Amino acid sequence: MMAASRFRVRPLRGSDLIEIQRSNLRALLRHLYREHGTWTKVAHLLRFRRAVVVGFFDGTEPGNIALARSIARALGLSLDDALAGMAPPRKAPALALVTPPKRKGGGAS
């Protein structure tokens, strides 16, 4: 009879994340999707297959620490901040240079 490996203590398909962490990571994924526009671009940024990213977002995939680390890195957060649901750092808005309106001649000043 063959015993289970003494090196593998977790089930193969298990998840390293608890539900609140998954929820926080899904919110961060939503932010990435809004920023980049497509799941393909998000998956490329995270270096994961699109099916894995969308599956995690939909809740059909449990996710893991590697995916969490990738999401955190893409947003410039530490892993702990991403798991805790910290907001990603805001980018400075692009400055729109507005020319002052031209004054028309005449009128009291």
Phi and psi restraints in degrees (value plus and minus 20) as a CYANA .aco file:
   2 MET   PHI    -116.4   -76.4
   2 MET   PSI     107.7   147.7
   3 ALA   PHI    -105.3   -65.3
   3 ALA   PSI     136.9   176.9
   4 ALA   PHI     -85.2   -45.2
   4 ALA   PSI     134.3   174.3
   5 SER   PHI     -81.2   -41.2
   5 SER   PSI     116.5   156.5
   6 ARG   PHI     -97.9   -57.9
   6 ARG   PSI     -29.1    10.9
   7 PHE   PHI    -109.9   -69.9
   7 PHE   PSI     -39.6     0.4
   8 ARG   PHI    -128.1   -88.1
   8 ARG   PSI      86.2   126.2
   9 VAL   PHI    -118.7   -78.7
   9 VAL   PSI     -36.9     3.1
  10 ARG   PHI    -121.6   -81.6
  10 ARG   PSI     134.0   174.0
  11 PRO   PHI     -86.5   -46.5
  11 PRO   PSI     132.1   172.1
  12 LEU   PHI     -82.5   -42.5
  12 LEU   PSI     -55.6   -15.6
  13 ARG   PHI    -120.0   -80.0
  13 ARG   PSI     -12.6    27.4
  14 GLY   PHI     -90.5   -50.5
  14 GLY   PSI     150.7   190.7
  15 SER   PHI    -137.6   -97.6
  15 SER   PSI     125.8   165.8
  16 ASP   PHI    -108.9   -68.9
  16 ASP   PSI     -24.4    15.6
  17 LEU   PHI    -128.4   -88.4
  17 LEU   PSI     127.9   167.9
  18 ILE   PHI    -114.1   -74.1
  18 ILE   PSI     147.5   187.5
  19 GLU   PHI     -80.9   -40.9
  19 GLU   PSI     -60.0   -20.0
  20 ILE   PHI     -85.1   -45.1
  20 ILE   PSI     -55.0   -15.0
  21 GLN   PHI     -87.8   -47.8
  21 GLN   PSI     -61.2   -21.2
  22 ARG   PHI     -80.5   -40.5
  22 ARG   PSI     -62.7   -22.7
  23 SER   PHI     -82.1   -42.1
  23 SER   PSI     -63.7   -23.7
  24 ASN   PHI     -83.4   -43.4
  24 ASN   PSI     -61.2   -21.2
  25 LEU   PHI     -87.9   -47.9
  25 LEU   PSI     -55.0   -15.0
  26 ARG   PHI     -85.2   -45.2
  26 ARG   PSI     -57.5   -17.5
  27 ALA   PHI     -84.2   -44.2
  27 ALA   PSI     -59.9   -19.9
  28 LEU   PHI     -87.4   -47.4
  28 LEU   PSI     -56.3   -16.3
  29 LEU   PHI     -84.0   -44.0
  29 LEU   PSI     -59.6   -19.6
  30 ARG   PHI     -79.4   -39.4
  30 ARG   PSI     -60.5   -20.5
  31 HIS   PHI     -82.3   -42.3
  31 HIS   PSI     -65.1   -25.1
  32 LEU   PHI     -82.6   -42.6
  32 LEU   PSI     -60.0   -20.0
  33 TYR   PHI     -83.6   -43.6
  33 TYR   PSI     -62.8   -22.8
  34 ARG   PHI     -85.3   -45.3
  34 ARG   PSI     -54.9   -14.9
  35 GLU   PHI     -93.4   -53.4
  35 GLU   PSI     -58.0   -18.0
  36 HIS   PHI    -123.9   -83.9
  36 HIS   PSI     -39.3     0.7
  37 GLY   PHI      73.0   113.0
  37 GLY   PSI     -49.7    -9.7
  38 THR   PHI    -157.7  -117.7
  38 THR   PSI     133.8   173.8
  39 TRP   PHI     -89.6   -49.6
  39 TRP   PSI     -47.9    -7.9
  40 THR   PHI     -84.1   -44.1
  40 THR   PSI     -63.8   -23.8
  41 LYS   PHI     -86.0   -46.0
  41 LYS   PSI     -59.1   -19.1
  42 VAL   PHI     -84.1   -44.1
  42 VAL   PSI     -65.0   -25.0
  43 ALA   PHI     -82.7   -42.7
  43 ALA   PSI     -60.5   -20.5
  44 HIS   PHI     -83.3   -43.3
  44 HIS   PSI     -61.3   -21.3
  45 LEU   PHI     -83.8   -43.8
  45 LEU   PSI     -59.1   -19.1
  46 LEU   PHI    -101.8   -61.8
  46 LEU   PSI     -34.4     5.6
  47 ARG   PHI      44.9    84.9
  47 ARG   PSI      19.4    59.4
  48 PHE   PHI    -147.6  -107.6
  48 PHE   PSI     138.3   178.3
  49 ARG   PHI     -85.6   -45.6
  49 ARG   PSI     127.2   167.2
  50 ARG   PHI     -78.5   -38.5
  50 ARG   PSI     -60.6   -20.6
  51 ALA   PHI     -81.7   -41.7
  51 ALA   PSI     -56.1   -16.1
  52 VAL   PHI     -89.0   -49.0
  52 VAL   PSI     -64.3   -24.3
  53 VAL   PHI     -85.0   -45.0
  53 VAL   PSI     -67.7   -27.7
  54 VAL   PHI     -87.3   -47.3
  54 VAL   PSI     -58.9   -18.9
  55 GLY   PHI     -81.6   -41.6
  55 GLY   PSI     -60.5   -20.5
  56 PHE   PHI     -87.2   -47.2
  56 PHE   PSI     -62.2   -22.2
  57 PHE   PHI     -83.9   -43.9
  57 PHE   PSI     -60.0   -20.0
  58 ASP   PHI     -94.9   -54.9
  58 ASP   PSI     -38.3     1.7
  59 GLY   PHI      74.8   114.8
  59 GLY   PSI     -15.2    24.8
  60 THR   PHI    -105.4   -65.4
  60 THR   PSI     -37.9     2.1
  61 GLU   PHI    -132.7   -92.7
  61 GLU   PSI     117.9   157.9
  62 PRO   PHI     -94.5   -54.5
  62 PRO   PSI     -41.3    -1.3
  63 GLY   PHI      58.5    98.5
  63 GLY   PSI     151.4   191.4
  64 ASN   PHI    -176.6  -136.6
  64 ASN   PSI     157.2   197.2
  65 ILE   PHI     -84.5   -44.5
  65 ILE   PSI     -54.0   -14.0
  66 ALA   PHI     -82.4   -42.4
  66 ALA   PSI     -62.6   -22.6
  67 LEU   PHI     -86.4   -46.4
  67 LEU   PSI     -61.4   -21.4
  68 ALA   PHI     -81.0   -41.0
  68 ALA   PSI     -62.0   -22.0
  69 ARG   PHI     -84.5   -44.5
  69 ARG   PSI     -57.7   -17.7
  70 SER   PHI     -87.3   -47.3
  70 SER   PSI     -61.8   -21.8
  71 ILE   PHI     -83.0   -43.0
  71 ILE   PSI     -65.1   -25.1
  72 ALA   PHI     -81.0   -41.0
  72 ALA   PSI     -65.0   -25.0
  73 ARG   PHI     -82.8   -42.8
  73 ARG   PSI     -60.9   -20.9
  74 ALA   PHI     -84.4   -44.4
  74 ALA   PSI     -48.0    -8.0
  75 LEU   PHI    -119.3   -79.3
  75 LEU   PSI     -22.3    17.7
  76 GLY   PHI      55.9    95.9
  76 GLY   PSI       7.8    47.8
  77 LEU   PHI    -129.3   -89.3
  77 LEU   PSI     140.5   180.5
  78 SER   PHI     -98.4   -58.4
  78 SER   PSI     140.8   180.8
  79 LEU   PHI     -80.2   -40.2
  79 LEU   PSI     -62.4   -22.4
  80 ASP   PHI     -82.8   -42.8
  80 ASP   PSI     -60.6   -20.6
  81 ASP   PHI     -86.5   -46.5
  81 ASP   PSI     -59.1   -19.1
  82 ALA   PHI     -85.6   -45.6
  82 ALA   PSI     -63.1   -23.1
  83 LEU   PHI     -87.8   -47.8
  83 LEU   PSI     -48.5    -8.5
  84 ALA   PHI    -103.6   -63.6
  84 ALA   PSI     -28.2    11.8
  85 GLY   PHI      66.1   106.1
  85 GLY   PSI       4.6    44.6
  86 MET   PHI     -87.3   -47.3
  86 MET   PSI     125.8   165.8
  87 ALA   PHI     -93.1   -53.1
  87 ALA   PSI     125.3   165.3
  88 PRO   PHI     -86.9   -46.9
  88 PRO   PSI     132.3   172.3
  89 PRO   PHI     -81.3   -41.3
  89 PRO   PSI     116.8   156.8
  90 ARG   PHI     -99.8   -59.8
  90 ARG   PSI     121.1   161.1
  91 LYS   PHI    -104.8   -64.8
  91 LYS   PSI     126.5   166.5
  92 ALA   PHI     -85.7   -45.7
  92 ALA   PSI     115.6   155.6
  93 PRO   PHI     -86.5   -46.5
  93 PRO   PSI     128.7   168.7
  94 ALA   PHI     -85.7   -45.7
  94 ALA   PSI     114.8   154.8
  95 LEU   PHI     -99.5   -59.5
  95 LEU   PSI     107.7   147.7
  96 ALA   PHI    -121.4   -81.4
  96 ALA   PSI      97.0   137.0
  97 LEU   PHI     -98.6   -58.6
  97 LEU   PSI     101.0   141.0
  98 VAL   PHI    -131.0   -91.0
  98 VAL   PSI     106.6   146.6
  99 THR   PHI    -102.4   -62.4
  99 THR   PSI     119.8   159.8
 100 PRO   PHI     -84.6   -44.6
 100 PRO   PSI     127.1   167.1
 101 PRO   PHI     -84.4   -44.4
 101 PRO   PSI     124.3   164.3
 102 LYS   PHI     -98.2   -58.2
 102 LYS   PSI     117.0   157.0
 103 ARG   PHI    -103.5   -63.5
 103 ARG   PSI     115.2   155.2
 104 LYS   PHI    -106.0   -66.0
 104 LYS   PSI     127.4   167.4
 105 GLY   PHI     -87.4   -47.4
 105 GLY   PSI     137.6   177.6
 106 GLY   PHI      67.9   107.9
 106 GLY   PSI     154.8   194.8
 107 GLY   PHI      68.6   108.6
 107 GLY   PSI     138.5   178.5
 108 ALA   PHI     -97.8   -57.8
 108 ALA   PSI     124.8   164.8
